[in-house]
């Protein structure tokens, strides 16, 4: 029985060696077919022209002085699109839990300066929008932030904007969240 077991293992080992050895090439390299060009984005390729992303974030609303608005936490969604690596636009909707929910809808021109070696893009933005919380009003804002890509076009961001309101006190909105590029 021992000789039979050893013979089976020896035959299996010889078969395995023959199967993995391949065919002899007689000194010539085997012919290779065309290599398919896979368009897999690199870690920092998401700062290119034509890139866009969707963001989910937490926010803080910090009003100036006394008035009808209180400090509040909230959250929101954003979409951005970049025509060039440096110029794009962003639209976002933020909801903050003040006495009644504050709805803030804005559009912004965004200017960014990607640093591909660090997968980081500092940016500034400005624009206008609409604020509603019992008081419907136009708003204007300006701010800046950082966009850091972790891997394969998703990353983290944080920014702050100062908002000038037409009828209530001015306020600052601070946001931090996750950005999914495509």
Backbone as a printed PyTorch tensor [residue, N CA C, xyz], in Angstrom:
tensor([[[  0.8150,  -1.1860,   0.0000],
         [  0.0000,   0.0000,   0.0000],
         [  0.8620,   1.2540,   0.0000]],

        [[  1.9960,   1.2340,   0.7150],
         [  2.8980,   2.3760,   0.7180],
         [  3.4710,   2.6330,  -0.6620]],

        [[  3.8490,   1.5500,  -1.3820],
         [  4.4170,   1.7040,  -2.7160],
         [  3.3730,   2.2630,  -3.6680]],

        [[  2.1250,   1.8930,  -3.5030],
         [  1.0520,   2.3940,  -4.3520],
         [  0.8310,   3.8760,  -4.1090]],

        [[  0.8120,   4.2870,  -2.8440],
         [  0.6100,   5.7090,  -2.4970],
         [  1.7520,   6.5510,  -3.0340]],

        [[  2.9890,   6.0630,  -2.8670],
         [  4.1550,   6.7970,  -3.3640],
         [  4.1210,   6.8820,  -4.8810]],

        [[  3.7140,   5.8170,  -5.5530],
         [  3.6330,   5.8120,  -7.0130],
         [  2.5930,   6.8170,  -7.5130]],

        [[  1.4610,   6.9050,  -6.7990],
         [  0.4200,   7.8640,  -7.2010],
         [  0.9220,   9.2960,  -7.0480]],

        [[  1.5800,   9.5990,  -5.9010],
         [  2.1170,  10.9430,  -5.6980],
         [  3.2040,  11.2700,  -6.7120]],

        [[  4.0560,  10.3140,  -7.0540],
         [  5.1210,  10.5440,  -8.0320],
         [  4.5350,  10.8040,  -9.4090]],

        [[  3.5050,  10.0610,  -9.7880],
         [  2.8720,  10.2600, -11.0950],
         [  2.1760,  11.6250, -11.1450]],

        [[  1.5240,  11.9800, -10.0630],
         [  0.8490,  13.2780, -10.0110],
         [  1.8640,  14.4120, -10.1020]],

        [[  3.0010,  14.2780,  -9.4170],
         [  4.0320,  15.3120,  -9.4520],
         [  4.6230,  15.4380, -10.8510]],

        [[  4.8520,  14.3100, -11.5360],
         [  5.3770,  14.3660, -12.8990],
         [  4.3640,  15.0010, -13.8420]],

        [[  3.0960,  14.6770, -13.6730],
         [  2.0510,  15.2700, -14.5110],
         [  1.9380,  16.7670, -14.2720]],

        [[  2.0600,  17.1870, -13.0120],
         [  1.9960,  18.6040, -12.6760],
         [  3.1920,  19.3490, -13.2570]],

        [[  4.3600,  18.7570, -13.1540],
         [  5.5570,  19.3910, -13.7060],
         [  5.4550,  19.5300, -15.2150]],

        [[  4.9420,  18.5160, -15.8950],
         [  4.7880,  18.5720, -17.3440],
         [  3.7480,  19.5990, -17.7370]],

        [[  2.6740,  19.6840, -16.9820],
         [  1.5930,  20.6190, -17.3110],
         [  2.0210,  22.0650, -17.1340]],

        [[  2.8720,  22.3550, -16.1640],
         [  3.2820,  23.7370, -15.9180],
         [  4.5240,  24.1330, -16.6870]],

        [[  5.2100,  23.1750, -17.2810],
         [  6.4540,  23.4980, -17.9610],
         [  6.2100,  24.2340, -19.2610]],

        [[  5.1190,  24.0140, -19.9340],
         [  4.8390,  24.6970, -21.1870],
         [  5.5020,  24.0140, -22.3520]],

        [[  5.4590,  24.6530, -23.5070],
         [  6.0600,  24.0790, -24.7010],
         [  7.4380,  24.6780, -24.8890]],

        [[  8.3550,  23.8840, -25.4490],
         [  9.6950,  24.4350, -25.6660],
         [  9.6470,  25.5320, -26.7350]],

        [[ 10.4430,  26.5840, -26.5540],
         [ 10.3860,  27.7120, -27.4810],
         [ 11.5530,  27.7350, -28.4510]],

        [[ 12.5350,  26.8960, -28.2450],
         [ 13.7090,  26.8460, -29.1120],
         [ 14.3630,  28.2140, -29.2410]],

        [[ 14.4120,  28.9640, -28.1100],
         [ 15.1060,  30.2510, -28.0960],
         [ 14.2910,  31.4140, -28.5970]],

        [[ 13.0820,  31.1970, -29.0370],
         [ 12.2460,  32.2880, -29.5360],
         [ 11.2130,  32.6590, -28.4750]],

        [[ 10.9260,  33.9320, -28.3800],
         [  9.8910,  34.3800, -27.4480],
         [  8.5240,  34.0260, -28.0200]],

        [[  7.6090,  33.5920, -27.1770],
         [  6.2750,  33.2630, -27.6850],
         [  5.5950,  34.5060, -28.2420]],

        [[  4.8220,  34.3080, -29.2870],
         [  4.1160,  35.4320, -29.9060],
         [  3.0270,  35.9150, -28.9570]],

        [[  2.8950,  37.2310, -28.8690],
         [  1.8840,  37.8270, -28.0030],
         [  0.8970,  38.5900, -28.8580]],

        [[ -0.3610,  38.4940, -28.4800],
         [ -1.4040,  39.2480, -29.1730],
         [ -1.4390,  40.6770, -28.6480]],

        [[ -2.3080,  41.4750, -29.2160],
         [ -2.4080,  42.8570, -28.7450],
         [ -2.9010,  42.8960, -27.2950]],

        [[ -2.3410,  43.8140, -26.5410],
         [ -2.7320,  43.9970, -25.1440],
         [ -3.9120,  44.9570, -25.1090]],

        [[ -5.0360,  44.5720, -24.4730],
         [ -6.1930,  45.4770, -24.4440],
         [ -5.8830,  46.7250, -23.6250]],

        [[ -6.4010,  47.8500, -24.0870],
         [ -6.1920,  49.1260, -23.4020],
         [ -7.3370,  49.3330, -22.4180]],

        [[ -7.0730,  49.0270, -21.1600],
         [ -8.0940,  49.1890, -20.1280],
         [ -8.0370,  50.6160, -19.5890]],

        [[ -9.1580,  51.2930, -19.5820],
         [ -9.2370,  52.6760, -19.1140],
         [ -9.6050,  52.6880, -17.6280]],

        [[ -8.7110,  52.2130, -16.7920],
         [ -8.9330,  52.2190, -15.3530],
         [ -8.3420,  53.5110, -14.8070]],

        [[ -9.1520,  54.3420, -14.1250],
         [ -8.6150,  55.6070, -13.6320],
         [ -7.6030,  55.3880, -12.5260]],

        [[ -6.5510,  56.1850, -12.5420],
         [ -5.5780,  56.1690, -11.4640],
         [ -6.1540,  56.8990, -10.2670]],

        [[ -5.4260,  56.8860,  -9.1920],
         [ -5.9180,  57.5040,  -7.9660],
         [ -6.2430,  58.9790,  -8.1850]],

        [[ -5.3810,  59.7050,  -8.8790],
         [ -5.5850,  61.1500,  -9.0160],
         [ -6.0440,  61.5640, -10.4110]],

        [[ -6.5280,  60.6300, -11.2110],
         [ -7.0260,  60.9700, -12.5350],
         [ -8.3920,  61.6370, -12.4890]],

        [[ -8.9740,  61.7510, -11.3240],
         [-10.3180,  62.3110, -11.2060],
         [-10.3350,  63.8270, -11.1790]],

        [[ -9.1870,  64.4630, -11.3250],
         [ -9.1150,  65.9200, -11.4100],
         [ -8.9820,  66.3780, -12.8600]],

        [[ -9.2580,  65.5030, -13.8080],
         [ -9.1200,  65.8200, -15.2270],
         [-10.2950,  66.6430, -15.7420]],

        [[-10.1460,  67.1860, -16.9480],
         [-11.2550,  67.8680, -17.6150],
         [-12.3650,  66.8630, -17.8670]],

        [[-13.6040,  67.3000, -17.7420],
         [-14.7380,  66.4330, -17.9660],
         [-15.0830,  65.5460, -16.7770]],

        [[-14.4500,  65.7740, -15.6430],
         [-14.7440,  64.9580, -14.4600],
         [-15.9240,  65.5380, -13.6870]],

        [[-16.6320,  64.6740, -13.0130],
         [-17.7420,  65.1280, -12.1780],
         [-17.8130,  64.2550, -10.9370]],

        [[-18.5540,  64.7190,  -9.9370],
         [-18.6970,  63.9420,  -8.7110],
         [-19.9970,  64.2870,  -8.0030]],

        [[-20.3900,  63.3760,  -7.1450],
         [-21.5430,  63.5550,  -6.2690],
         [-21.0130,  63.4960,  -4.8450]],

        [[-21.4980,  64.3980,  -3.9960],
         [-21.0190,  64.4660,  -2.6150],
         [-22.1750,  64.3380,  -1.6380]],

        [[-21.8810,  63.7110,  -0.5130],
         [-22.7900,  63.6240,   0.6230],
         [-22.0240,  64.2060,   1.8020]],

        [[-22.6530,  65.1120,   2.5680],
         [-21.8950,  65.7980,   3.6020],
         [-22.7260,  66.1410,   4.8280]],

        [[-22.0080,  66.3720,   5.9230],
         [-22.5760,  66.9460,   7.1360],
         [-22.2250,  68.4300,   7.1100]],

        [[-23.0570,  69.2440,   7.7410],
         [-22.7950,  70.6820,   7.6990],
         [-23.1160,  71.3230,   9.0380]],

        [[-22.5710,  72.4930,   9.1970],
         [-22.8750,  73.3240,  10.3530],
         [-23.2460,  74.7070,   9.8650]],

        [[-24.3060,  75.2760,  10.4060],
         [-24.7320,  76.6300,  10.0670],
         [-24.3860,  77.5130,  11.2600]],

        [[-23.5900,  78.5450,  11.0230],
         [-23.1080,  79.4240,  12.0860],
         [-23.5070,  80.8650,  11.7680]],

        [[-24.6620,  81.3330,  12.2880],
         [-25.1230,  82.6830,  11.9700],
         [-24.3230,  83.7590,  12.7020]],

        [[-24.2640,  84.9350,  12.0890],
         [-23.6040,  86.0860,  12.7040],
         [-24.5690,  86.7740,  13.6580]],

        [[-24.1140,  87.0850,  14.8620],
         [-24.8960,  87.8830,  15.8020],
         [-26.2650,  87.3000,  16.1040]],

        [[-27.0870,  88.1370,  16.7460],
         [-28.4430,  87.7180,  17.0920],
         [-29.3600,  87.8320,  15.8960]],

        [[-30.3720,  87.0500,  15.8950],
         [-31.3220,  87.0620,  14.7970],
         [-32.1900,  85.8340,  14.8470]],

        [[-32.8950,  85.6080,  13.7810],
         [-33.8170,  84.4750,  13.7500],
         [-33.1420,  83.1270,  13.5580]],

        [[-31.8920,  83.0890,  13.0780],
         [-31.1920,  81.8160,  12.8720],
         [-30.3640,  81.4570,  14.0980]],

        [[-30.2930,  80.1560,  14.3960],
         [-29.4650,  79.6330,  15.4760],
         [-28.3940,  78.7370,  14.8920]],

        [[-27.3240,  78.4910,  15.6750],
         [-26.3440,  77.4950,  15.2650],
         [-27.0670,  76.1730,  15.0580]],

        [[-26.7090,  75.4640,  13.9950],
         [-27.4280,  74.2270,  13.7060],
         [-26.5510,  73.2560,  12.9260]],

        [[-26.8210,  71.9700,  13.1430],
         [-26.2090,  70.9170,  12.3450],
         [-27.1530,  70.5670,  11.2070]],

        [[-26.5820,  69.9860,  10.1680],
         [-27.4010,  69.5810,   9.0350],
         [-26.6170,  68.6820,   8.1130]],

        [[-27.0500,  68.6560,   6.8750],
         [-26.3890,  67.8320,   5.8760],
         [-26.9030,  68.1730,   4.5080]],

        [[-26.3320,  67.5320,   3.5070],
         [-26.7840,  67.8230,   2.1580],
         [-26.1520,  66.9610,   1.0960]],

        [[-26.4740,  67.3340,  -0.1370],
         [-25.9970,  66.6610,  -1.3400],
         [-25.4540,  67.7080,  -2.3030]],

        [[-24.4500,  67.3350,  -3.0850],
         [-23.8930,  68.2520,  -4.0830],
         [-23.5040,  67.4840,  -5.3380]],

        [[-23.4880,  68.1900,  -6.4480],
         [-23.0170,  67.6610,  -7.7210],
         [-22.0800,  68.7060,  -8.3170]],

        [[-20.9360,  68.2530,  -8.8360],
         [-20.0430,  69.1920,  -9.5280],
         [-19.5810,  68.6030, -10.8490]],

        [[-19.2240,  69.5010, -11.7600],
         [-18.7030,  69.1230, -13.0750],
         [-17.5910,  70.1020, -13.4260]],

        [[-16.4630,  69.5820, -13.9390],
         [-15.3280,  70.4250, -14.3090],
         [-15.0870,  70.3740, -15.8100]],

        [[-15.1460,  71.5440, -16.4320],
         [-14.9010,  71.6790, -17.8680],
         [-13.4320,  71.4800, -18.1730]],

        [[-12.5700,  71.9970, -17.3120],
         [-11.1230,  71.8340, -17.4020],
         [-10.6710,  71.2880, -16.0480]],

        [[ -9.3970,  70.9380, -15.8880],
         [ -8.9630,  70.4950, -14.5650],
         [ -9.1230,  71.5770, -13.4920]],

        [[ -9.2380,  72.8480, -13.9220],
         [ -9.2600,  73.9450, -12.9640],
         [-10.5800,  74.7010, -12.8440]],

        [[-11.4980,  74.5860, -13.7970],
         [-12.7240,  75.3910, -13.7970],
         [-13.9530,  74.4930, -13.9170]],

        [[-14.9010,  74.7050, -13.0010],
         [-16.1250,  73.9180, -13.0400],
         [-17.2500,  74.6280, -12.3180]],

        [[-18.3520,  73.9020, -12.1330],
         [-19.4760,  74.4500, -11.3810],
         [-19.9560,  73.4040, -10.3790]],

        [[-20.6740,  73.8790,  -9.3720],
         [-21.2180,  73.0020,  -8.3460],
         [-22.6300,  73.4720,  -8.0020]],

        [[-23.5460,  72.5460,  -7.8240],
         [-24.8830,  72.8340,  -7.3010],
         [-25.0500,  71.9800,  -6.0490]],

        [[-25.7010,  72.5600,  -5.0290],
         [-25.8660,  71.8110,  -3.7980],
         [-27.1520,  72.2000,  -3.0810]],

        [[-27.5770,  71.3080,  -2.2170],
         [-28.7520,  71.5200,  -1.3750],
         [-28.3650,  71.1300,   0.0480]],

        [[-28.5560,  72.0650,   0.9750],
         [-28.1910,  71.8460,   2.3710],
         [-29.4180,  72.0690,   3.2430]],

        [[-29.6350,  71.1710,   4.1820],
         [-30.7340,  71.3020,   5.1330],
         [-30.1400,  71.3910,   6.5220]],

        [[-30.5230,  72.4150,   7.2740],
         [-30.0190,  72.6140,   8.6330],
         [-31.1820,  72.6170,   9.6110]],

        [[-30.9710,  72.0170,  10.7820],
         [-32.0390,  71.8650,  11.7740],
         [-32.0890,  73.0700,  12.7150]],

        [[-32.5500,  74.2090,  12.2240],
         [-32.7990,  75.3680,  13.0690],
         [-34.2000,  75.2180,  13.6560]],

        [[-34.8260,  76.2960,  14.1580],
         [-36.1880,  76.1840,  14.7270],
         [-37.1010,  75.4190,  13.7810]],

        [[-37.0730,  75.7970,  12.5270],
         [-37.6780,  74.9880,  11.4850],
         [-36.5400,  74.7060,  10.5090]],

        [[-36.6920,  73.7220,   9.6980],
         [-35.5840,  73.3270,   8.8320],
         [-35.2500,  74.4470,   7.8500]],

        [[-33.9640,  74.7950,   7.7700],
         [-33.4860,  75.7820,   6.8020],
         [-33.0910,  75.0450,   5.5380]],

        [[-33.6310,  75.4800,   4.4230],
         [-33.3070,  74.9020,   3.1290],
         [-32.4240,  75.9040,   2.3900]],

        [[-31.2690,  75.4500,   1.9420],
         [-30.3460,  76.3160,   1.2120],
         [-29.9940,  75.6310,  -0.1000]],

        [[-30.3110,  76.2760,  -1.2080],
         [-30.0280,  75.7520,  -2.5430],
         [-29.1150,  76.7460,  -3.2430]],

        [[-27.9250,  76.3050,  -3.6760],
         [-26.9660,  77.2310,  -4.2820],
         [-26.3090,  76.6530,  -5.5250]],

        [[-25.7740,  77.5410,  -6.3240],
         [-24.9480,  77.2100,  -7.4750],
         [-23.6680,  78.0190,  -7.3850]],

        [[-22.5530,  77.4270,  -7.7880],
         [-21.2560,  78.0870,  -7.6250],
         [-20.3530,  77.8580,  -8.8220]],

        [[-19.5310,  78.8510,  -9.1100],
         [-18.3910,  78.6930, -10.0020],
         [-17.2390,  78.2420,  -9.1170]],

        [[-16.5390,  77.1800,  -9.5220],
         [-15.4630,  76.6100,  -8.7140],
         [-14.1490,  76.7050,  -9.4790]],

        [[-13.1160,  77.2020,  -8.8090],
         [-11.7560,  77.2400,  -9.3510],
         [-10.8910,  76.3880,  -8.4340]],

        [[-10.2110,  75.3930,  -9.0120],
         [ -9.3690,  74.5230,  -8.1920],
         [ -7.9690,  74.4170,  -8.7830]],

        [[ -7.0280,  74.0150,  -7.9360],
         [ -5.6280,  73.8590,  -8.3350],
         [ -5.1450,  72.4730,  -7.9060]],

        [[ -5.4250,  71.4370,  -8.7270],
         [ -5.0450,  70.0710,  -8.3300],
         [ -3.5440,  69.8940,  -8.1870]],

        [[ -3.1520,  69.1810,  -7.1520],
         [ -1.7610,  68.7740,  -6.9330],
         [ -1.7780,  67.2510,  -7.0350]],

        [[ -1.5670,  66.7370,  -8.2430],
         [ -1.7260,  65.2960,  -8.5090],
         [ -0.7970,  64.4360,  -7.6780]],

        [[  0.4100,  64.9010,  -7.4120],
         [  1.3500,  64.0920,  -6.6440],
         [  0.8630,  63.8550,  -5.2140]],

        [[ -0.0210,  64.7120,  -4.7190],
         [ -0.5770,  64.5620,  -3.3660],
         [ -2.0400,  64.1120,  -3.3810]],

        [[ -2.6300,  63.9900,  -4.5810],
         [ -4.0630,  63.6640,  -4.7310],
         [ -4.9260,  64.6740,  -3.9800]],

        [[ -4.5350,  65.9350,  -4.0500],
         [ -5.1850,  67.0070,  -3.3010],
         [ -5.5220,  68.1570,  -4.2410]],

        [[ -6.6890,  68.7510,  -4.0530],
         [ -7.0800,  69.9000,  -4.8740],
         [ -7.6780,  70.9920,  -3.9840]],

        [[ -6.9030,  72.0210,  -3.6670],
         [ -7.5020,  73.1720,  -2.9920],
         [ -8.4150,  73.9000,  -3.9810]],

        [[ -9.4960,  74.4950,  -3.4920],
         [-10.4240,  75.1780,  -4.3860],
         [-11.0770,  76.3680,  -3.6990]],

        [[-11.5180,  77.3070,  -4.5200],
         [-12.3190,  78.4450,  -4.0760],
         [-13.5870,  78.4400,  -4.9210]],

        [[-14.6620,  79.0070,  -4.3730],
         [-15.9150,  79.0300,  -5.1050],
         [-16.7510,  80.2200,  -4.6710]],

        [[-17.6620,  80.5870,  -5.5180],
         [-18.5740,  81.6760,  -5.2060],
         [-19.8040,  81.5700,  -6.0810]],

        [[-20.9150,  82.1120,  -5.5830],
         [-22.1400,  82.0440,  -6.3610],
         [-23.3230,  82.5650,  -5.5830]],

        [[-24.4800,  82.1120,  -5.9850],
         [-25.7070,  82.5690,  -5.3550],
         [-26.6860,  81.4460,  -5.1890]],

        [[-27.8210,  81.7900,  -4.5720],
         [-28.8270,  80.7680,  -4.3740],
         [-30.0510,  81.2910,  -3.6700]],

        [[-30.7320,  80.3780,  -3.0340],
         [-32.0180,  80.6670,  -2.4150],
         [-32.0670,  80.0020,  -1.0440]],

        [[-32.5310,  80.7310,  -0.0440],
         [-32.6340,  80.2600,   1.3270],
         [-34.0880,  80.3710,   1.7470]],

        [[-34.6020,  79.3060,   2.3500],
         [-35.9620,  79.3750,   2.8600],
         [-36.0300,  78.7570,   4.2450]],

        [[-36.6550,  79.4850,   5.1660],
         [-36.8600,  79.0330,   6.5460],
         [-37.9390,  79.9430,   7.1300]],

        [[-39.1040,  79.9190,   6.5640],
         [-40.1220,  80.8920,   6.9500],
         [-39.8620,  82.2150,   6.2540]],

        [[-38.6070,  82.5460,   6.0560],
         [-38.1630,  83.7510,   5.3430],
         [-37.5360,  83.2970,   4.0360]],

        [[-38.1510,  83.6250,   2.9140],
         [-37.6000,  83.2690,   1.6150],
         [-36.7300,  84.4160,   1.1440]],

        [[-35.5030,  84.1220,   0.7680],
         [-34.5770,  85.1910,   0.4050],
         [-33.4850,  84.7010,  -0.5340]],

        [[-32.9100,  85.6510,  -1.2570],
         [-31.7530,  85.3800,  -2.1020],
         [-30.5060,  85.4350,  -1.2330]],

        [[-29.5060,  84.6320,  -1.6070],
         [-28.2310,  84.6460,  -0.8870],
         [-27.0830,  84.6480,  -1.8940]],

        [[-25.9540,  85.1740,  -1.4520],
         [-24.6990,  85.1540,  -2.2030],
         [-23.6480,  84.5770,  -1.2820]],

        [[-22.6790,  83.8670,  -1.8430],
         [-21.6670,  83.2430,  -0.9890],
         [-20.3110,  83.1870,  -1.6730]],

        [[-19.2740,  83.0300,  -0.8400],
         [-17.9000,  82.8090,  -1.3010],
         [-17.2080,  81.9420,  -0.2630]],

        [[-16.3390,  81.0520,  -0.7310],
         [-15.6600,  80.1710,   0.2140],
         [-14.5060,  79.4300,  -0.4160]],

        [[-13.9820,  78.4770,   0.3340],
         [-12.8620,  77.6750,  -0.1350],
         [-12.7980,  76.3670,   0.6200]],

        [[-12.0160,  75.4260,   0.0690],
         [-11.9000,  74.1250,   0.7180],
         [-10.8170,  73.2670,   0.1240]],

        [[-10.7780,  72.0220,   0.5740],
         [ -9.8070,  71.0260,   0.1170],
         [-10.5400,  69.7560,  -0.2930]],

        [[-10.1090,  69.1820,  -1.4060],
         [-10.6450,  67.9260,  -1.9230],
         [ -9.4810,  66.9380,  -1.9600]],

        [[ -9.5680,  65.8550,  -1.1880],
         [ -8.5170,  64.8440,  -1.1350],
         [ -9.0700,  63.5270,  -1.6580]],

        [[ -8.4400,  62.9540,  -2.6870],
         [ -8.8880,  61.6880,  -3.2740],
         [ -8.1260,  60.5420,  -2.6200]],

        [[ -8.8590,  59.5880,  -2.0700],
         [ -8.2730,  58.4530,  -1.3680],
         [ -7.8600,  57.3790,  -2.3610]],

        [[ -8.8020,  56.9130,  -3.1870],
         [ -8.4810,  55.9240,  -4.2120],
         [ -9.6200,  55.8400,  -5.2050]],

        [[ -9.2620,  55.5060,  -6.4440],
         [-10.2290,  55.2840,  -7.5200],
         [-11.3880,  56.2770,  -7.5290]],

        [[-11.0610,  57.5350,  -7.4570],
         [-12.0010,  58.6360,  -7.6390],
         [-12.9470,  58.8920,  -6.4750]],

        [[-12.7740,  58.2940,  -5.3410],
         [-13.5790,  58.7100,  -4.1950],
         [-12.6430,  59.3590,  -3.1910]],

        [[-13.1880,  60.2660,  -2.4280],
         [-12.3380,  60.9740,  -1.4920],
         [-13.1290,  61.7330,  -0.4390]],

        [[-12.4100,  62.5650,   0.2660],
         [-12.9600,  63.3610,   1.3500],
         [-12.8060,  64.8360,   1.0010]],

        [[-13.7160,  65.6580,   1.5080],
         [-13.5780,  67.0900,   1.2820],
         [-14.0750,  67.8390,   2.5110]],

        [[-13.6160,  69.0590,   2.6370],
         [-14.0870,  69.9770,   3.6790],
         [-14.0010,  71.3810,   3.1130]],

        [[-15.0220,  72.1880,   3.3820],
         [-14.9860,  73.5770,   2.9380],
         [-15.8400,  74.4490,   3.8470]],

        [[-15.7210,  75.7360,   3.6570],
         [-16.5140,  76.7160,   4.3990],
         [-16.8710,  77.8360,   3.4470]],

        [[-18.0500,  78.4110,   3.6530],
         [-18.4940,  79.5300,   2.8240],
         [-19.1480,  80.5780,   3.7090]],

        [[-18.8960,  81.8120,   3.3710],
         [-19.5890,  82.9100,   4.0270],
         [-20.7850,  83.2600,   3.1510]],

        [[-21.9550,  83.4100,   3.7580],
         [-23.1880,  83.6430,   3.0100],
         [-23.7960,  84.9800,   3.4030]],

        [[-24.0370,  85.8150,   2.3860],
         [-24.7090,  87.1020,   2.5880],
         [-26.1880,  86.8950,   2.2570]],

        [[-27.0510,  87.1060,   3.2390],
         [-28.4870,  86.9220,   3.0650],
         [-29.1450,  88.2850,   2.8420]],

        [[-30.1650,  88.3100,   1.9790],
         [-30.7980,  89.5930,   1.6480],
         [-31.7100,  90.1140,   2.7550]],

        [[-32.3140,  89.2290,   3.5790],
         [-33.2860,  89.6990,   4.5740],
         [-32.9570,  89.3300,   6.0130]],

        [[-32.1470,  88.3140,   6.2570],
         [-31.8110,  87.9060,   7.6260],
         [-30.3320,  88.1590,   7.8660]],

        [[-29.8460,  87.7440,   9.0480],
         [-28.4230,  87.9250,   9.3090],
         [-27.5980,  87.0150,   8.3900]],

        [[-26.3570,  87.4190,   8.1250],
         [-25.4350,  86.6110,   7.3260],
         [-25.0040,  85.3990,   8.1510]],

        [[-24.4690,  84.3910,   7.4760],
         [-24.0390,  83.1920,   8.1940],
         [-22.9360,  82.4760,   7.4310]],

        [[-22.2650,  81.5640,   8.1410],
         [-21.2280,  80.7130,   7.5750],
         [-21.7470,  79.2820,   7.5470]],

        [[-21.4730,  78.5780,   6.4620],
         [-21.7990,  77.1540,   6.3610],
         [-20.4800,  76.3910,   6.2390]],

        [[-20.2780,  75.4450,   7.1370],
         [-19.0950,  74.5780,   7.1190],
         [-19.5710,  73.1920,   6.7230]],

        [[-18.8660,  72.5670,   5.7530],
         [-19.2610,  71.2440,   5.2600],
         [-18.0660,  70.3010,   5.2740]],

        [[-18.3320,  69.0260,   5.5300],
         [-17.3140,  67.9720,   5.4170],
         [-18.0280,  66.6890,   5.0140]],

        [[-17.4300,  65.9630,   4.0670],
         [-18.1110,  64.7590,   3.6210],
         [-17.2960,  63.9020,   2.6890]],

        [[-18.0120,  63.0490,   1.9670],
         [-17.4260,  62.0860,   1.0460],
         [-17.8290,  62.4650,  -0.3640]],

        [[-16.8750,  62.3700,  -1.2760],
         [-17.1070,  62.7320,  -2.6870],
         [-16.8310,  61.5110,  -3.5480]],

        [[-17.7770,  61.1770,  -4.4290],
         [-17.6550,  60.0340,  -5.3390],
         [-17.5340,  60.5460,  -6.7740]],

        [[-16.3610,  60.4110,  -7.3680],
         [-16.1250,  60.8880,  -8.7220],
         [-16.4730,  59.8530,  -9.7770]],

        [[-16.8190,  60.3590, -10.9510],
         [-17.0720,  59.4850, -12.1030],
         [-16.8060,  60.2280, -13.3700]]])
